[in-house]
Amino acid sequence: MAGKFVDGEVFGFFLAVVICITCPEYVSSAQRELGKGGPANASATAPPGPGDNAIRPGAADPRPTPRAGPYFDLAFSKNVTALLGKTAYLNCRVKNLGNKTLNMQVSWVRHRDIHLLTVGRYTYTSDQRFRSIHLPHTEDWTLQIKYPQHRDTGIYECQISTTPHMSHYIHLNVVEPTTEIIGGPDLYIDRGSTINLTCVVLYSPEPPAYIFWNHNNAIISYDSPRGGVSVVTERGETTTSFLLIQQAKPSDSGTYQCNPSNAQVKSVMVHVLNGEYPAAMQRGGQAFALTSPVHCFVLAVSLIINLS
């Protein structure tokens, strides 16, 4: 009996030691389990984790907010470059005006003299070159200017009658294309050479629809019996037209005119030489085609002398 009692005490002692050692682990585990079901404000001060998608004060809403009032569509309300004398159109696109047209109006004002030109679809100027264009149920309010002149260049204000009013400024630039023939006003060409006339049209907002070449006031025919006559025209911001006449003859001499559809006529005097060496060809800015072997030899000798 005494031995069993001693063995029971020993077993109880070891059991108490095991419980004391493992007890903190059980308590800690229990606290963690209780923390999951704790009051809501227990985690209120904890910083949100990376997966927190709640919208908090100061956070930007990723969804675009539609504009409530009218505004200008700048992509369709741009500056305009107009050709002198050709009708110009200044467009102003107003978004979100909707049915507010009964209370709000779109107007055009010229800044040069602060002159009210149009209000809505009505024109308020005695200058009949100006007209308001607006189709119902559209967003475009267009100012039409017929026969624009250089004095019409300037700023025009598209205005919405909000409080305060809203304004968008459009600049109109009225330009007059110019025509130049390279090497003019006189060109000296050796007989048998190729006449190459280059006409350049500058400052044109759009390429000319056509370019005519005249010789002594007659339109040049490119399929005439003479043959060897051709024209190459390159259109773009700067339009260039090349007139080529092969095997130049004395009868090809005379006045040549470059006549673009949207610019002034430009002239050049062509002299086809028959072995002459006129003093005029020595003037600065003149062109002369040296094609004979003698001329080439003289140039080469002169160049060698100057370099030695």
C-alpha positions in Angstrom: 0.0 0.0 0.0 2.8 2.4 0.9 4.5 1.7 -2.4 1.3 2.3 -4.4 0.8 5.6 -2.4 4.3 6.7 -3.2 3.8 5.8 -6.8 0.5 7.8 -6.9 2.2 10.9 -5.4 5.0 10.7 -7.9 2.5 10.4 -10.8 0.5 13.3 -9.4 3.6 15.4 -9.1 4.6 14.8 -12.6 1.0 15.5 -13.8 1.0 18.9 -12.0 4.3 19.8 -13.5 3.0 19.0 -17.0 -0.2 21.0 -16.5 1.8 24.1 -15.2 4.1 23.9 -18.1 1.4 23.6 -20.8 -1.2 25.9 -19.1 0.2 29.3 -20.5 -0.1 27.8 -24.0 -3.7 26.9 -23.4 -4.5 30.3 -22.0 -2.8 32.1 -24.8 -4.6 30.0 -27.4 -8.0 30.7 -25.6 -7.3 34.4 -25.6 -6.6 34.4 -29.4 -9.9 32.5 -30.0 -11.8 35.0 -27.8 -10.2 38.0 -29.7 -11.9 36.8 -32.9 -15.3 37.4 -31.5 -14.5 40.5 -29.5 -16.4 43.8 -29.7 -16.4 45.7 -33.0 -14.5 48.7 -31.6 -11.6 46.4 -30.6 -10.2 46.5 -34.1 -11.4 50.0 -35.0 -8.0 51.5 -34.3 -6.1 48.9 -36.3 -4.8 50.1 -39.6 -6.6 48.6 -42.6 -4.8 45.8 -44.3 -3.7 45.9 -48.0 -6.9 44.1 -49.0 -9.2 46.8 -47.5 -11.3 48.2 -50.3 -13.5 50.4 -48.3 -13.7 54.1 -49.5 -12.3 56.3 -46.8 -12.5 60.1 -46.5 -10.0 61.8 -48.9 -9.8 58.8 -51.2 -10.4 59.5 -54.9 -13.4 57.9 -56.5 -12.1 55.9 -59.5 -15.3 56.5 -61.4 -15.4 59.6 -63.6 -18.0 62.2 -62.5 -20.0 63.5 -65.4 -20.1 67.3 -65.7 -23.4 68.8 -64.6 -23.3 72.1 -66.5 -22.3 73.2 -70.1 -18.7 73.1 -71.2 -16.7 73.6 -74.4 -15.4 70.6 -76.3 -11.9 71.9 -77.2 -11.3 69.1 -79.7 -13.9 70.6 -82.0 -13.4 74.3 -81.2 -10.0 75.1 -82.6 -8.2 78.1 -84.2 -8.8 78.6 -87.9 -6.5 79.6 -90.8 -8.6 80.9 -93.7 -7.8 81.8 -97.2 -8.2 85.4 -98.2 -11.6 85.8 -99.9 -12.7 82.2 -99.2 -15.5 81.6 -96.7 -14.3 80.8 -93.2 -16.1 78.8 -90.5 -15.3 79.2 -86.8 -16.9 76.3 -84.8 -17.7 76.2 -81.1 -19.0 72.9 -79.7 -20.9 73.2 -76.4 -21.6 70.1 -74.4 -24.4 69.6 -71.8 -26.4 72.6 -73.0 -29.4 70.3 -73.5 -32.8 71.9 -73.1 -31.3 74.9 -71.4 -31.2 76.8 -74.7 -34.4 78.6 -73.5 -32.4 80.2 -70.7 -28.9 80.0 -72.0 -27.6 81.3 -75.3 -24.3 80.8 -77.2 -23.0 84.1 -78.6 -20.0 85.2 -80.8 -18.1 88.4 -79.9 -15.4 90.0 -82.0 -12.6 91.2 -79.7 -11.1 93.8 -82.1 -14.0 96.2 -81.3 -15.9 94.2 -78.7 -18.7 93.8 -81.2 -21.6 91.4 -80.6 -21.9 89.4 -83.8 -24.5 86.6 -83.0 -26.8 85.4 -80.2 -28.1 81.9 -80.7 -29.2 81.6 -84.3 -29.6 85.3 -84.8 -27.1 87.7 -86.3 -26.7 91.1 -84.6 -24.4 92.9 -87.0 -25.0 94.9 -90.1 -22.0 93.3 -91.8 -23.8 90.7 -93.9 -20.6 88.7 -94.3 -21.3 87.2 -90.8 -23.9 84.6 -90.1 -24.8 82.2 -87.2 -25.2 78.6 -88.1 -26.8 76.1 -85.7 -28.8 73.0 -86.6 -31.4 71.9 -84.0 -30.4 69.2 -81.6 -26.7 69.6 -82.3 -23.9 70.9 -80.2 -22.1 73.0 -82.8 -22.5 76.8 -82.9 -20.7 78.1 -86.0 -19.8 81.6 -87.1 -19.6 81.9 -90.8 -17.5 84.7 -92.4 -17.8 85.3 -96.1 -15.0 86.9 -98.1 -12.7 87.2 -95.1 -10.1 90.0 -95.3 -6.8 90.6 -93.6 -8.6 93.0 -91.1 -10.8 90.0 -90.0 -7.7 88.4 -88.4 -7.9 88.3 -84.7 -9.7 86.7 -81.7 -13.3 85.7 -81.6 -15.0 84.8 -78.4 -17.6 82.0 -78.1 -19.7 82.8 -75.0 -22.2 80.9 -73.0 -24.7 83.0 -71.0 -24.1 81.3 -67.7 -23.6 83.3 -64.4 -20.8 84.3 -64.7 -20.6 83.7 -68.4 -18.2 81.1 -69.8 -15.9 82.0 -72.7 -13.7 80.1 -75.2 -11.4 82.1 -77.5 -10.7 81.1 -81.2 -8.1 82.9 -83.3 -8.7 83.5 -86.9 -5.8 84.0 -89.2 -6.5 85.2 -92.8 -3.6 84.5 -95.1 -2.9 85.2 -98.7 -0.9 82.6 -100.6 2.1 83.8 -102.5 3.7 82.3 -105.7 7.4 82.2 -106.4 9.4 80.9 -109.4 12.9 79.9 -108.3 15.7 81.7 -110.1 13.5 84.5 -111.6 12.9 87.0 -113.0 15.2 86.0 -115.8 16.6 82.6 -116.7 19.3 81.9 -119.3 19.3 78.4 -120.8 21.7 77.0 -123.3 20.2 75.5 -126.4 19.6 71.8 -126.2 19.5 71.9 -122.4 16.4 71.1 -120.3 14.3 74.0 -119.1 13.4 73.3 -115.5 11.0 75.9 -114.0 10.1 75.4 -110.3 7.0 77.2 -109.0 6.3 77.2 -105.2 3.0 78.2 -103.6 3.5 79.4 -100.0 1.2 80.3 -97.1 -1.7 78.3 -98.4 -4.0 76.6 -95.8 -4.9 74.0 -98.5 -3.2 72.9 -101.7 -4.3 74.6 -104.9 -6.9 72.6 -106.9 -4.8 73.1 -110.0 -1.7 74.9 -111.4 -1.6 76.1 -115.0 1.6 76.9 -116.8 1.4 79.5 -119.6 3.9 80.4 -122.4 3.5 83.8 -123.8 -0.1 84.0 -122.4 -1.1 80.6 -124.0 -1.8 77.6 -121.8 1.0 75.0 -122.3 -0.2 71.8 -123.9 1.7 68.8 -122.6 0.7 66.6 -125.6 1.6 69.2 -128.2 3.4 68.1 -131.4 6.6 69.7 -130.0 6.9 66.9 -127.4 9.2 66.7 -124.4 7.0 68.8 -122.2 5.9 67.5 -118.8 4.7 68.8 -115.4 5.2 67.3 -112.0 3.2 68.8 -109.1 3.8 67.9 -105.4 0.9 69.0 -103.1 1.2 69.6 -99.4 1.7 72.5 -96.9 4.0 73.9 -99.6 2.9 73.0 -103.1 5.6 72.8 -105.8 5.1 72.4 -109.5 8.0 71.6 -111.9 7.7 72.4 -115.6 10.3 70.4 -117.7 11.0 71.2 -121.4 13.6 69.0 -123.0 15.9 70.0 -125.8 15.3 73.7 -125.4 15.0 75.7 -128.7 15.1 79.4 -129.3 11.4 79.2 -130.0 11.0 78.2 -126.3 12.1 81.6 -125.2 9.6 84.0 -123.8 7.5 84.7 -120.7 6.4 81.7 -118.6 3.6 82.1 -116.0 2.7 79.9 -113.1 -1.0 80.2 -112.3 -2.3 78.5 -109.2 -6.0 78.3 -108.5 -5.7 80.0 -105.1 -2.8 82.4 -105.5 -1.5 85.2 -107.7 0.2 84.6 -111.1 4.0 84.7 -111.1 6.1 85.2 -114.3 9.6 84.5 -115.4 11.5 85.4 -118.6 13.3 82.5 -120.2 16.1 83.2 -122.7 17.3 80.2 -124.8 20.8 81.0 -126.0 22.3 79.9 -129.3 25.9 80.0 -128.3 25.8 83.6 -127.1 27.4 84.8 -123.9 25.5 87.9 -123.0 26.6 90.2 -120.1 23.2 89.8 -118.5 23.9 86.3 -117.5 26.7 87.6 -115.2 24.2 89.4 -112.9 23.7 88.0 -109.5 20.7 85.7 -109.0 20.6 84.7 -112.6 20.7 81.1 -113.8 22.6 79.8 -116.8 23.1 76.2 -117.8 26.6 75.6 -119.0 26.5 72.5 -121.1 29.2 72.7 -123.8 32.6 71.2 -123.2 34.3 74.6 -123.7 32.3 76.1 -120.9 33.1 73.1 -118.6 36.8 73.4 -119.5 36.8 77.2 -118.7 35.2 76.6 -115.4 37.6 73.9 -114.4 40.7 76.0 -115.3 39.3 78.9 -113.4 38.7 76.7 -110.3 42.3 75.4 -110.4 43.7 78.9 -110.7 41.7 80.1 -107.7 42.7 77.1 -105.6 46.4 77.4 -106.4 
